[in-house]
Amino acid sequence: MRSIAVCLIGIFLSTGCSWLGKTAGKTQAKIERKTDAVERGYEDGYKEEKAKQQ
């Protein structure tokens, strides 16, 4: 009985860790996409303003 409980707990924890890792990966990808968008916007805005000066 005890070994079954230990196995069930192990399965639950490994599934939870997988879910947590997947969620963290998705979050990181979203942050990277938004960061890239901000950087592109900055570069575009900078180029536009520099072009006005010339």
All heavy atoms as a GROMACS GRO file, in nm:
protein
  418
    1MET      N    1   0.083  -0.120   0.000
    1MET     CA    2   0.000   0.000   0.000
    1MET      C    3   0.087   0.126   0.000
    1MET      O    4   0.059   0.219  -0.072
    1MET     CB    5  -0.092  -0.004   0.123
    1MET     CG    6  -0.184   0.112   0.134
    1MET     SD    7  -0.313   0.094   0.010
    1MET     CE    8  -0.426   0.213   0.064
    2ARG      N    9   0.191   0.125   0.080
    2ARG     CA   10   0.278   0.241   0.090
    2ARG      C   11   0.350   0.267  -0.042
    2ARG      O   12   0.366   0.382  -0.082
    2ARG     CB   13   0.378   0.222   0.203
    2ARG     CG   14   0.461   0.345   0.230
    2ARG     CD   15   0.549   0.325   0.347
    2ARG     NE   16   0.467   0.326   0.468
    2ARG     CZ   17   0.504   0.378   0.583
    2ARG    NH1   18   0.623   0.428   0.593
    2ARG    NH2   19   0.425   0.378   0.686
    3SER      N   20   0.393   0.161  -0.108
    3SER     CA   21   0.466   0.179  -0.234
    3SER      C   22   0.375   0.236  -0.344
    3SER      O   23   0.420   0.313  -0.429
    3SER     CB   24   0.528   0.048  -0.281
    3SER     OG   25   0.427  -0.048  -0.306
    4ILE      N   26   0.248   0.200  -0.340
    4ILE     CA   27   0.153   0.256  -0.437
    4ILE      C   28   0.138   0.406  -0.414
    4ILE      O   29   0.138   0.484  -0.508
    4ILE     CB   30   0.016   0.184  -0.428
    4ILE    CG1   31   0.030   0.040  -0.475
    4ILE    CG2   32  -0.088   0.257  -0.509
    4ILE    CD1   33  -0.094  -0.043  -0.454
    5ALA      N   34   0.128   0.444  -0.287
    5ALA     CA   35   0.114   0.586  -0.254
    5ALA      C   36   0.238   0.664  -0.298
    5ALA      O   37   0.226   0.774  -0.354
    5ALA     CB   38   0.091   0.603  -0.105
    6VAL      N   39   0.355   0.608  -0.278
    6VAL     CA   40   0.480   0.673  -0.317
    6VAL      C   41   0.484   0.687  -0.470
    6VAL      O   42   0.523   0.792  -0.523
    6VAL     CB   43   0.602   0.595  -0.265
    6VAL    CG1   44   0.731   0.649  -0.326
    6VAL    CG2   45   0.608   0.602  -0.113
    7CYS      N   46   0.443   0.584  -0.542
    7CYS     CA   47   0.440   0.590  -0.688
    7CYS      C   48   0.342   0.696  -0.738
    7CYS      O   49   0.373   0.772  -0.830
    7CYS     CB   50   0.401   0.454  -0.747
    7CYS     SG   51   0.532   0.332  -0.735
    8LEU      N   52   0.225   0.703  -0.677
    8LEU     CA   53   0.127   0.802  -0.717
    8LEU      C   54   0.177   0.945  -0.692
    8LEU      O   55   0.158   1.034  -0.775
    8LEU     CB   56  -0.006   0.780  -0.645
    8LEU     CG   57  -0.084   0.656  -0.689
    8LEU    CD1   58  -0.207   0.639  -0.601
    8LEU    CD2   59  -0.123   0.666  -0.835
    9ILE      N   60   0.241   0.963  -0.578
    9ILE     CA   61   0.298   1.095  -0.547
    9ILE      C   62   0.407   1.130  -0.647
    9ILE      O   63   0.414   1.243  -0.696
    9ILE     CB   64   0.352   1.100  -0.402
    9ILE    CG1   65   0.233   1.096  -0.304
    9ILE    CG2   66   0.436   1.224  -0.379
    9ILE    CD1   67   0.273   1.079  -0.160
   10GLY      N   68   0.490   1.034  -0.683
   10GLY     CA   69   0.596   1.056  -0.781
   10GLY      C   70   0.540   1.094  -0.917
   10GLY      O   71   0.590   1.185  -0.983
   11ILE      N   72   0.436   1.025  -0.959
   11ILE     CA   73   0.372   1.055  -1.087
   11ILE      C   74   0.312   1.195  -1.084
   11ILE      O   75   0.327   1.273  -1.178
   11ILE     CB   76   0.265   0.950  -1.122
   11ILE    CG1   77   0.332   0.816  -1.154
   11ILE    CG2   78   0.179   0.995  -1.238
   11ILE    CD1   79   0.236   0.700  -1.165
   12PHE      N   80   0.245   1.228  -0.975
   12PHE     CA   81   0.184   1.361  -0.962
   12PHE      C   82   0.290   1.471  -0.968
   12PHE      O   83   0.273   1.571  -1.036
   12PHE     CB   84   0.105   1.370  -0.831
   12PHE     CG   85   0.049   1.507  -0.806
   12PHE    CD1   86  -0.059   1.554  -0.879
   12PHE    CD2   87   0.107   1.591  -0.712
   12PHE    CE1   88  -0.109   1.680  -0.857
   12PHE    CE2   89   0.058   1.717  -0.689
   12PHE     CZ   90  -0.051   1.761  -0.762
   13LEU      N   91   0.400   1.452  -0.896
   13LEU     CA   92   0.505   1.554  -0.894
   13LEU      C   93   0.572   1.568  -1.030
   13LEU      O   94   0.601   1.680  -1.073
   13LEU     CB   95   0.609   1.520  -0.787
   13LEU     CG   96   0.564   1.536  -0.642
   13LEU    CD1   97   0.674   1.490  -0.547
   13LEU    CD2   98   0.524   1.680  -0.613
   14SER      N   99   0.596   1.459  -1.100
   14SER     CA  100   0.661   1.470  -1.230
   14SER      C  101   0.568   1.537  -1.331
   14SER      O  102   0.612   1.614  -1.416
   14SER     CB  103   0.704   1.332  -1.281
   14SER     OG  104   0.591   1.251  -1.309
   15THR      N  105   0.440   1.512  -1.322
   15THR     CA  106   0.344   1.578  -1.411
   15THR      C  107   0.337   1.726  -1.379
   15THR      O  108   0.334   1.810  -1.469
   15THR     CB  109   0.204   1.514  -1.395
   15THR    OG1  110   0.214   1.375  -1.424
   15THR    CG2  111   0.103   1.577  -1.488
   16GLY      N  112   0.337   1.759  -1.252
   16GLY     CA  113   0.334   1.900  -1.210
   16GLY      C  114   0.457   1.975  -1.255
   16GLY      O  115   0.449   2.089  -1.299
   17CYS      N  116   0.572   1.912  -1.246
   17CYS     CA  117   0.696   1.976  -1.288
   17CYS      C  118   0.696   2.001  -1.439
   17CYS      O  119   0.741   2.104  -1.485
   17CYS     CB  120   0.817   1.890  -1.250
   17CYS     SG  121   0.848   1.885  -1.073
   18SER      N  122   0.644   1.905  -1.513
   18SER     CA  123   0.634   1.921  -1.657
   18SER      C  124   0.545   2.039  -1.692
   18SER      O  125   0.579   2.122  -1.777
   18SER     CB  126   0.580   1.794  -1.721
   18SER     OG  127   0.556   1.812  -1.858
   19TRP      N  128   0.432   2.048  -1.626
   19TRP     CA  129   0.337   2.157  -1.650
   19TRP      C  130   0.401   2.291  -1.614
   19TRP      O  131   0.390   2.389  -1.687
   19TRP     CB  132   0.210   2.136  -1.568
   19TRP     CG  133   0.115   2.251  -1.578
   19TRP    CD1  134   0.025   2.276  -1.677
   19TRP    CD2  135   0.104   2.360  -1.485
   19TRP    NE1  136  -0.042   2.392  -1.652
   19TRP    CE2  137   0.004   2.447  -1.534
   19TRP    CE3  138   0.167   2.392  -1.366
   19TRP    CZ2  139  -0.032   2.562  -1.468
   19TRP    CZ3  140   0.131   2.508  -1.302
   19TRP    CH2  141   0.031   2.591  -1.352
   20LEU      N  142   0.471   2.294  -1.501
   20LEU     CA  143   0.535   2.417  -1.456
   20LEU      C  144   0.642   2.461  -1.555
   20LEU      O  145   0.652   2.579  -1.590
   20LEU     CB  146   0.597   2.398  -1.317
   20LEU     CG  147   0.659   2.519  -1.252
   20LEU    CD1  148   0.554   2.628  -1.234
   20LEU    CD2  149   0.720   2.482  -1.119
   21GLY      N  150   0.720   2.367  -1.603
   21GLY     CA  151   0.824   2.398  -1.701
   21GLY      C  152   0.764   2.450  -1.831
   21GLY      O  153   0.815   2.545  -1.890
   22LYS      N  154   0.657   2.389  -1.875
   22LYS     CA  155   0.592   2.431  -1.999
   22LYS      C  156   0.536   2.572  -1.984
   22LYS      O  157   0.550   2.655  -2.073
   22LYS     CB  158   0.479   2.333  -2.034
   22LYS     CG  159   0.414   2.359  -2.165
   22LYS     CD  160   0.312   2.251  -2.198
   22LYS     CE  161   0.249   2.272  -2.332
   22LYS     NZ  162   0.154   2.167  -2.366
   23THR      N  163   0.474   2.599  -1.871
   23THR     CA  164   0.418   2.731  -1.845
   23THR      C  165   0.528   2.836  -1.840
   23THR      O  166   0.514   2.944  -1.897
   23THR     CB  167   0.339   2.730  -1.713
   23THR    OG1  168   0.235   2.632  -1.723
   23THR    CG2  169   0.277   2.865  -1.684
   24ALA      N  170   0.638   2.804  -1.775
   24ALA     CA  171   0.750   2.898  -1.767
   24ALA      C  172   0.807   2.925  -1.906
   24ALA      O  173   0.841   3.038  -1.939
   24ALA     CB  174   0.857   2.843  -1.674
   25GLY      N  175   0.816   2.822  -1.988
   25GLY     CA  176   0.867   2.839  -2.123
   25GLY      C  177   0.778   2.929  -2.207
   25GLY      O  178   0.827   3.015  -2.282
   26LYS      N  179   0.648   2.910  -2.195
   26LYS     CA  180   0.554   2.994  -2.269
   26LYS      C  181   0.565   3.140  -2.224
   26LYS      O  182   0.564   3.232  -2.306
   26LYS     CB  183   0.410   2.946  -2.249
   26LYS     CG  184   0.377   2.820  -2.324
   26LYS     CD  185   0.233   2.783  -2.301
   26LYS     CE  186   0.192   2.662  -2.381
   26LYS     NZ  187   0.049   2.632  -2.362
   27THR      N  188   0.577   3.160  -2.095
   27THR     CA  189   0.588   3.295  -2.041
   27THR      C  190   0.715   3.363  -2.091
   27THR      O  191   0.712   3.479  -2.132
   27THR     CB  192   0.586   3.292  -1.887
   27THR    OG1  193   0.465   3.230  -1.844
   27THR    CG2  194   0.597   3.430  -1.827
   28GLN      N  195   0.825   3.290  -2.090
   28GLN     CA  196   0.951   3.346  -2.137
   28GLN      C  197   0.942   3.383  -2.285
   28GLN      O  198   0.989   3.490  -2.326
   28GLN     CB  199   1.065   3.248  -2.115
   28GLN     CG  200   1.199   3.304  -2.159
   28GLN     CD  201   1.314   3.211  -2.128
   28GLN    OE1  202   1.297   3.110  -2.063
   28GLN    NE2  203   1.431   3.246  -2.175
   29ALA      N  204   0.880   3.299  -2.365
   29ALA     CA  205   0.866   3.328  -2.508
   29ALA      C  206   0.783   3.454  -2.530
   29ALA      O  207   0.816   3.537  -2.617
   29ALA     CB  208   0.803   3.209  -2.580
   30LYS      N  209   0.677   3.472  -2.453
   30LYS     CA  210   0.594   3.592  -2.466
   30LYS      C  211   0.673   3.717  -2.430
   30LYS      O  212   0.663   3.820  -2.498
   30LYS     CB  213   0.470   3.581  -2.377
   30LYS     CG  214   0.368   3.482  -2.427
   30LYS     CD  215   0.250   3.472  -2.333
   30LYS     CE  216   0.152   3.368  -2.381
   30LYS     NZ  217   0.039   3.353  -2.289
   31ILE      N  218   0.750   3.708  -2.324
   31ILE     CA  219   0.831   3.823  -2.283
   31ILE      C  220   0.934   3.857  -2.390
   31ILE      O  221   0.955   3.974  -2.423
   31ILE     CB  222   0.901   3.795  -2.148
   31ILE    CG1  223   0.796   3.791  -2.036
   31ILE    CG2  224   1.010   3.898  -2.118
   31ILE    CD1  225   0.849   3.739  -1.904
   32GLU      N  226   0.997   3.755  -2.448
   32GLU     CA  227   1.097   3.779  -2.552
   32GLU      C  228   1.033   3.844  -2.675
   32GLU      O  229   1.092   3.933  -2.736
   32GLU     CB  230   1.167   3.649  -2.589
   32GLU     CG  231   1.261   3.599  -2.481
   32GLU     CD  232   1.319   3.463  -2.510
   32GLU    OE1  233   1.285   3.402  -2.614
   32GLU    OE2  234   1.399   3.415  -2.429
   33ARG      N  235   0.913   3.798  -2.713
   33ARG     CA  236   0.846   3.858  -2.828
   33ARG      C  237   0.816   4.005  -2.803
   33ARG      O  238   0.834   4.091  -2.890
   33ARG     CB  239   0.716   3.783  -2.860
   33ARG     CG  240   0.736   3.655  -2.936
   33ARG     CD  241   0.607   3.604  -2.995
   33ARG     NE  242   0.498   3.591  -2.901
   33ARG     CZ  243   0.468   3.481  -2.834
   33ARG    NH1  244   0.539   3.372  -2.848
   33ARG    NH2  245   0.364   3.479  -2.751
   34LYS      N  246   0.768   4.037  -2.684
   34LYS     CA  247   0.735   4.176  -2.652
   34LYS      C  248   0.861   4.261  -2.646
   34LYS      O  249   0.861   4.376  -2.690
   34LYS     CB  250   0.657   4.182  -2.521
   34LYS     CG  251   0.517   4.128  -2.538
   34LYS     CD  252   0.436   4.134  -2.412
   34LYS     CE  253   0.299   4.073  -2.439
   34LYS     NZ  254   0.210   4.082  -2.328
   35THR      N  255   0.968   4.207  -2.593
   35THR     CA  256   1.094   4.280  -2.587
   35THR      C  257   1.145   4.309  -2.727
   35THR      O  258   1.190   4.420  -2.756
   35THR     CB  259   1.200   4.199  -2.508
   35THR    OG1  260   1.150   4.176  -2.376
   35THR    CG2  261   1.332   4.272  -2.500
   36ASP      N  262   1.136   4.210  -2.815
   36ASP     CA  263   1.178   4.230  -2.953
   36ASP      C  264   1.094   4.340  -3.020
   36ASP      O  265   1.147   4.422  -3.095
   36ASP     CB  266   1.166   4.100  -3.034
   36ASP     CG  267   1.270   3.997  -2.994
   36ASP    OD1  268   1.370   4.034  -2.928
   36ASP    OD2  269   1.251   3.878  -3.028
   37ALA      N  270   0.965   4.340  -2.994
   37ALA     CA  271   0.877   4.441  -3.052
   37ALA      C  272   0.914   4.581  -3.004
   37ALA      O  273   0.915   4.677  -3.081
   37ALA     CB  274   0.731   4.410  -3.019
   38VAL      N  275   0.947   4.593  -2.876
   38VAL     CA  276   0.987   4.723  -2.821
   38VAL      C  277   1.118   4.768  -2.885
   38VAL      O  278   1.132   4.885  -2.924
   38VAL     CB  279   1.001   4.716  -2.667
   38VAL    CG1  280   1.069   4.839  -2.612
   38VAL    CG2  281   0.866   4.695  -2.602
   39GLU      N  282   1.212   4.676  -2.900
   39GLU     CA  283   1.340   4.712  -2.961
   39GLU      C  284   1.322   4.756  -3.106
   39GLU      O  285   1.382   4.853  -3.150
   39GLU     CB  286   1.437   4.594  -2.953
   39GLU     CG  287   1.487   4.567  -2.813
   39GLU     CD  288   1.573   4.442  -2.805
   39GLU    OE1  289   1.589   4.370  -2.906
   39GLU    OE2  290   1.625   4.416  -2.695
   40ARG      N  291   1.238   4.684  -3.181
   40ARG     CA  292   1.212   4.723  -3.320
   40ARG      C  293   1.146   4.860  -3.327
   40ARG      O  294   1.180   4.944  -3.411
   40ARG     CB  295   1.126   4.618  -3.390
   40ARG     CG  296   1.202   4.494  -3.433
   40ARG     CD  297   1.118   4.406  -3.524
   40ARG     NE  298   0.989   4.369  -3.466
   40ARG     CZ  299   0.967   4.263  -3.390
   40ARG    NH1  300   1.066   4.180  -3.362
   40ARG    NH2  301   0.846   4.238  -3.343
   41GLY      N  302   1.051   4.884  -3.239
   41GLY     CA  303   0.983   5.013  -3.235
   41GLY      C  304   1.079   5.125  -3.202
   41GLY      O  305   1.074   5.234  -3.262
   42TYR      N  306   1.169   5.101  -3.110
   42TYR     CA  307   1.269   5.201  -3.074
   42TYR      C  308   1.358   5.233  -3.194
   42TYR      O  309   1.382   5.350  -3.226
   42TYR     CB  310   1.355   5.151  -2.957
   42TYR     CG  311   1.472   5.241  -2.926
   42TYR    CD1  312   1.455   5.355  -2.847
   42TYR    CD2  313   1.598   5.215  -2.978
   42TYR    CE1  314   1.562   5.439  -2.820
   42TYR    CE2  315   1.705   5.299  -2.952
   42TYR     CZ  316   1.686   5.410  -2.873
   42TYR     OH  317   1.791   5.494  -2.847
   43GLU      N  318   1.406   5.128  -3.259
   43GLU     CA  319   1.495   5.148  -3.374
   43GLU      C  320   1.424   5.223  -3.486
   43GLU      O  321   1.482   5.313  -3.547
   43GLU     CB  322   1.547   5.013  -3.424
   43GLU     CG  323   1.644   4.946  -3.329
   43GLU     CD  324   1.679   4.804  -3.370
   43GLU    OE1  325   1.635   4.758  -3.477
   43GLU    OE2  326   1.751   4.738  -3.292
   44ASP      N  327   1.300   5.187  -3.512
   44ASP     CA  328   1.223   5.256  -3.617
   44ASP      C  329   1.203   5.403  -3.583
   44ASP      O  330   1.221   5.491  -3.667
   44ASP     CB  331   1.088   5.188  -3.638
   44ASP     CG  332   1.100   5.050  -3.700
   44ASP    OD1  333   1.209   5.017  -3.753
   44ASP    OD2  334   1.001   4.974  -3.695
   45GLY      N  335   1.165   5.430  -3.459
   45GLY     CA  336   1.145   5.568  -3.415
   45GLY      C  337   1.273   5.648  -3.421
   45GLY      O  338   1.274   5.765  -3.463
   46TYR      N  339   1.383   5.586  -3.381
   46TYR     CA  340   1.512   5.654  -3.383
   46TYR      C  341   1.551   5.689  -3.526
   46TYR      O  342   1.594   5.801  -3.555
   46TYR     CB  343   1.619   5.564  -3.320
   46TYR     CG  344   1.756   5.627  -3.317
   46TYR    CD1  345   1.789   5.717  -3.216
   46TYR    CD2  346   1.851   5.597  -3.413
   46TYR    CE1  347   1.915   5.776  -3.212
   46TYR    CE2  348   1.976   5.655  -3.411
   46TYR     CZ  349   2.009   5.744  -3.310
   46TYR     OH  350   2.133   5.802  -3.308
   47LYS      N  351   1.535   5.594  -3.618
   47LYS     CA  352   1.570   5.618  -3.758
   47LYS      C  353   1.484   5.730  -3.817
   47LYS      O  354   1.534   5.813  -3.892
   47LYS     CB  355   1.553   5.491  -3.840
   47LYS     CG  356   1.658   5.386  -3.813
   47LYS     CD  357   1.630   5.259  -3.892
   47LYS     CE  358   1.727   5.149  -3.855
   47LYS     NZ  359   1.695   5.022  -3.923
   48GLU      N  360   1.356   5.732  -3.785
   48GLU     CA  361   1.267   5.836  -3.836
   48GLU      C  362   1.310   5.975  -3.788
   48GLU      O  363   1.314   6.070  -3.865
   48GLU     CB  364   1.123   5.809  -3.793
   48GLU     CG  365   1.057   5.693  -3.865
   48GLU     CD  366   0.918   5.663  -3.811
   48GLU    OE1  367   0.864   5.743  -3.731
   48GLU    OE2  368   0.864   5.559  -3.849
   49GLU      N  369   1.342   5.986  -3.661
   49GLU     CA  370   1.383   6.116  -3.607
   49GLU      C  371   1.519   6.159  -3.662
   49GLU      O  372   1.542   6.276  -3.688
   49GLU     CB  373   1.387   6.112  -3.455
   49GLU     CG  374   1.249   6.107  -3.393
   49GLU     CD  375   1.163   6.226  -3.432
   49GLU    OE1  376   1.210   6.342  -3.426
   49GLU    OE2  377   1.047   6.203  -3.471
   50LYS      N  378   1.610   6.065  -3.680
   50LYS     CA  379   1.741   6.098  -3.738
   50LYS      C  380   1.725   6.146  -3.880
   50LYS      O  381   1.793   6.239  -3.924
   50LYS     CB  382   1.835   5.977  -3.735
   50LYS     CG  383   1.897   5.950  -3.600
   50LYS     CD  384   1.984   6.066  -3.558
   50LYS     CE  385   2.128   6.033  -3.573
   50LYS     NZ  386   2.214   6.136  -3.517
   51ALA      N  387   1.633   6.085  -3.955
   51ALA     CA  388   1.609   6.124  -4.095
   51ALA      C  389   1.554   6.266  -4.101
   51ALA      O  390   1.583   6.340  -4.195
   51ALA     CB  391   1.513   6.026  -4.161
   52LYS      N  392   1.476   6.307  -4.002
   52LYS     CA  393   1.420   6.443  -4.000
   52LYS      C  394   1.530   6.547  -3.981
   52LYS      O  395   1.519   6.659  -4.027
   52LYS     CB  396   1.318   6.457  -3.887
   52LYS     CG  397   1.189   6.383  -3.914
   52LYS     CD  398   1.093   6.400  -3.796
   52LYS     CE  399   0.966   6.322  -3.814
   52LYS     NZ  400   0.878   6.337  -3.697
   53GLN      N  401   1.635   6.512  -3.909
   53GLN     CA  402   1.744   6.606  -3.882
   53GLN      C  403   1.828   6.632  -4.006
   53GLN      O  404   1.892   6.736  -4.016
   53GLN     CB  405   1.834   6.552  -3.770
   53GLN     CG  406   1.767   6.551  -3.635
   53GLN     CD  407   1.859   6.492  -3.530
   53GLN    OE1  408   1.968   6.444  -3.558
   53GLN    NE2  409   1.813   6.495  -3.405
   54GLN      N  410   1.830   6.542  -4.098
   54GLN     CA  411   1.918   6.556  -4.213
   54GLN      C  412   1.854   6.626  -4.327
   54GLN      O  413   1.761   6.659  -4.363
   54GLN     CB  414   1.969   6.420  -4.259
   54GLN     CG  415   2.053   6.356  -4.153
   54GLN     CD  416   2.096   6.213  -4.190
   54GLN    OE1  417   2.062   6.163  -4.296
   54GLN    NE2  418   2.170   6.151  -4.102
   0.00000   0.00000   0.00000
